């Protein structure tokens, strides 16, 4: 069975308490000193957790944050100003289809129930059929924009663009995918601000063992309109089976034309479905183009529009 903390981050936040036995600070100062413990030895106040959420992190991503990752974020403040998420169904020989959350969760639930009925591991989606199609999988993507603020809460003209991906079932092809963000060229990328994280669960003999991650601080492709990272999906890690693929990328930009009233940010993902001869990635506003894959599926983009400055 998968291991969890005695009290999860969600429960601690809901109850307004610290995880017992792990944080001994009993002061109350509007959440400043009250501590909630997350994984990897971080002790964060409720206000700190909310600050990270405003930077685009999910509760799960905060729980999996390492001290090194937190160090990158400890001085940043902002307000989450735009979010869009989409669910997708992927079937062999068809273009990926954007479907509703209700439909996606319903199909994933039925799919896993079918695996259980046939005595199969619910995480081994690539070995079973869904309805009449032997190669179907589902995923979720979400694009977020944070407007940075200074210590007084005033906007600085800087923005964080963040894009998340999550495979809701195991992908049938575990090769090298590409995740990207594009934007208008009146946003300028801030050098060395990019960050990529791919994390996955490791299983041994059908039992959860741990969660591992791979990080990268240098984008594989850059243009004035965006950045992209390659995603090396793993099918195994040493003697462990790999399941539950998730990840995200982000980077910092600043507005170089203050006469603009609005701007768009797009999230992209291309899934490899055949051998790879050498990837070539091109980025334009609202478009990710990847060549060098024998076959591929381009997810319909997510995108947000934000008011400027």
N, C-alpha and C positions, 0 to 999 in steps of 0.2 A: 504494500500500500504506500501511497505517496505520503511523505512526512511533512507536517506543517508545524508552525510555532504553536505554543499553547493557546495564544490568542492571536488571530490574524490581524493585519493592519486595519482591515475594514471594521472588524469588531471593536478594536481598540478605539478607532475614531468614533464609532457609533456610541460607545459607552462612555467616551471621554475619560478613559483610564489608561494607565500604563500596563504593560505586560507584567504579570506578577513574577517576582523573583529575578527579574532582569534589569529593572531600573528602580533605584531606591530614592529618587528625588520626589518628595511628596508636596513640594511647594505648588501653589496655584497662582499664576500670573497671566491670565488670559491665554494660556497655552504656551507661553514663552519658555517656562522651565519644566512643565510637565512633560515627561519623556515617554515616547512610544518606541519600542525596540522592533527593528526590522531585521532581515537576514544580514549575514556578513558583518556582524558586530557593530552596525550603525545604531546609534541612539539619537532619535530625532524628535523634536517637539512637534506638537500638532501644527504649530505655525510653520515649521520647517517643511513638514509634509505638504501643507497647502501651497507653500512657495514653489515646491517642486512640481506639484500638479499644474500650477499656472505656467510653468515652463514646458508643459506638454507631456509630462510623465503620467503613466497609469499607476494605480496602486501596486500592481504586480511588478512593474518595472522599478518602482521605488524599493519594494521588498528585495529585489535581486540586485540592487545597486551596491557596488563595492565601495570601500573607502576611497579608492583612487578615483572612481567616477564622481563621487560626491565632492571631492576636492576641486574638480573642474567646475562645479556648479555653485559652490558655497557663497560666491559673491554676486551672483546674478539675481535680478528681480524683474518681474514683468507681469503682464496680464494676458491670459489666453483670450484671444479676440475672434478666432475663427476655427471651426472644426467641421470636417465632413468625413463620414465613413461609409463604406460600401461592402456588400457581400457578393461573392461570385461562385458560380458553378462552372467547373471545367470538365469537358467531355472530349474524348478523343475524336478528332476529325471535325470539331466544331469550334467556333469562336467562343471564348469565355463569355458567359452571360451574367450581367448584373441582376441580382434578384433581391427581394425584400429580406429584411432580417428575419421576419416571421417564417418565410418560406425556407430560407437557408437553415435555420435552426431546426425546423420540422424535418427537412430532408436529412440533415446530419443525424438527428435522433433516430429516424427510421433506419438509416444506414447502419448505425452502430447496433441497433436492436437486431437487425438482420444478421450481423456478424456474430452476435451472442447466440442467436438461435441456431446458427450453423456451427457453434462451438469454436469460433475463431476469436482471436484477440481483437478487441475493438480498436486497437491502434494500428493494426496491420491492414490498412485500407487498400493497399495495392495488391492484396491477394484475393479480393472478393469483388463480386459484381454488385452494382446498384441497379435495380430493375433490370432492363435488358442491355445495359451498357457496362462493359467490364472495366472501363477506365474512366472513373468519375471521381472528382475531388472538389473540395470547397475551401475557400479562403476569405480573409477579411483584410481590408486596408483602411487606413485612416490618415488624413492629412490635417496638421494643426499649425496655426501661426500664433506666436506670442509676441506682443509688443513690449520691448524692454522699457523699464523705467529706472530713474535714478533714486537716490535715497529718500527724496521728498515725494516720490510717486509720479513725477512728471515724465512724459515720454521723451526718449533720447533720440528718436529717429532710427533706431535699430530694431531689427526683427529676427526672431528665430523661426526657421522653417523646419518642420519635423514631419516625418512620414513613417508610419508603422505598418507592419505586415504580420499576419498570423495564418498559418495553415490550420484549418479546422479539422481536417483529416490528413492522413499522410499523402504527400504528393506522389504520383505514380512514377515520376522521374525525379531523381535526386542528383542533379548535375550542378551546373553553374548558372544561376539566375542573375538578373540585374534589377536593382532598386534605384529609383532616381527621384529627384525633385527638380522642376523647372519653374521659371518665373520671368517676369518682364525685366528687361535690362536696365530699368531705372532703379532696380535693387542691385547693390554691389556686394558681392561675396567678401567676407572678411577672412583674410588669409589665416590658415591653420585653425579655423574654428569648427571644421567638420568632424563628425564622429559617427561611427557605425558600430552596431552591436547585433550579433546573431546569437541567440541562445536556444538551448534544446535540452530535453530530458534524456537521461541515460537509464536504460533498463537492463537488468540481468536476470535471465531465467523468468521473464515475465513480471518481475518486480521492480518498482522504481528504485533507483540507486542514488542519483543526484542530478543537479542541473549545472550544465557547463555553458560557457560562452566564448565567442570569438569577437575581438574588437579590432577596429582599424581607424586610424586617425588621418589617413591620406586617401582622398577620393581616387577612384580608378579613372574617372573622366571628369573634366571640368570644361565649362564654356561660360560666356557672359550671361547665359540664360539658365544655368543650373549645374548640378553635380550628380554623379552616379557612383554606386559601389557595386562590385560583383559579390554575389551571395553563393558561397560554396555549400550547398545543402549536403549534409552528411547522411548516409544510410547506416553507418556504424562508426563507433569510436573505440578503437582497440577491440576488446572482447565484448563491448556493450552494444546493444541495439539503441538506435537514436530515434526519438519520437518527439512530437509536439514542437515543430519548428516555428520560431517567432523572431522578430527583430525590428530594428528601427534605425533611421539615420536622421541627423539634423545638422544644421550649420547656421551661422550668424550672418546677417546682411545689414546694410544701412541704406537708407533712402538717399539717392544722389540727385533727385529732382523734386524739390518741395512744392512745385506747382501742380503735381499730380494729385488727383482727388481719390483715386481708387487703384487697386492693383490685384492681380490674380496669381495664385500659387497652385501648382499641380503636383500630384503624387503619381508615380508610375511604377509598374512592375512587369518584367518580362520573364516568363518561365520557359526554360529549355526543355524540349521534349524529344531530343535526339542528339546525336554526337555533335561535338563542338570542334570546329576547325581553327578557331582563333577569333575571339570576340572583337568587334569594332562597334563602339558606342558613339552615337551622336545625339546631342541635346539641343532642342530648340524650345521656345516658349510653348508649353502645352503639348510637347511631343518628345518621346524617347524612341530612338531608332537603334535596334541592335541587329547586326549581321554576324554571320559566322556560326549560327546554329542550324543544324539540319532541319529541325522543326521547332516552332516556338508558339507560345500563347502570350499575347499582349493583353494584360488586364485593362478593361476600360478605366480611364483615369479618374481619380478623385480630384476635386479642385475646390478652392475657396476664393471668395472675393472679399477684400477688406478695404475699409475706408482709410484714407491717408490724410495727413501724416499720422 
